[in-house]
Amino acid sequence: MLGGLIKETLEFLNKYEIHEAGTGKEALEKIKELNPDLVILDIMLPDIDGYTICEQIKEDPSLNSLVLILTARSSDLDKRVGYSMGADDYMTKPFGLADLITRVENLLGE
């Protein structure tokens, strides 16, 4: 789940509507229901890994969501796998809040 400061910043400063999920299954259900413009996705989830979720989002023709992977997994292999599953951007922890906001804005064309 997004940290409190990240959520507040994206929600209030940039006026984004944020929906959170604690598991991969819950995330997929919300994504299919809401078809968000952008999904910020961690790789390490308790039930379904983020790579699989990203792949399912990108393979579903009814979804138009962009995917930003935000994870502690920072190896070149992790990044290659993320992009090969369809990620639109890949960002590693730790990160700067300003960098995250810039990437979100760039992905959304703002």
HELIX and SHEET records of a PDB file:
HELIX    1   1 GLY A    4  GLU A    8  1                                   5    
HELIX    2   2 THR A    9  LEU A   13  3                                   5    
HELIX    3   3 GLY A   24  LEU A   34  1                                  11    
HELIX    4   4 GLY A   50  GLU A   59  1                                  10    
HELIX    5   5 ASP A   76  SER A   84  1                                   9    
HELIX    6   6 LEU A   97  LEU A  107  1                                  11    
SHEET    1   A 3 LEU A  38  LEU A  41  0                                        
SHEET    2   A 3 LEU A  66  THR A  71  1                                        
SHEET    3   A 3 ASP A  89  THR A  92  1                                        
END                                                                             
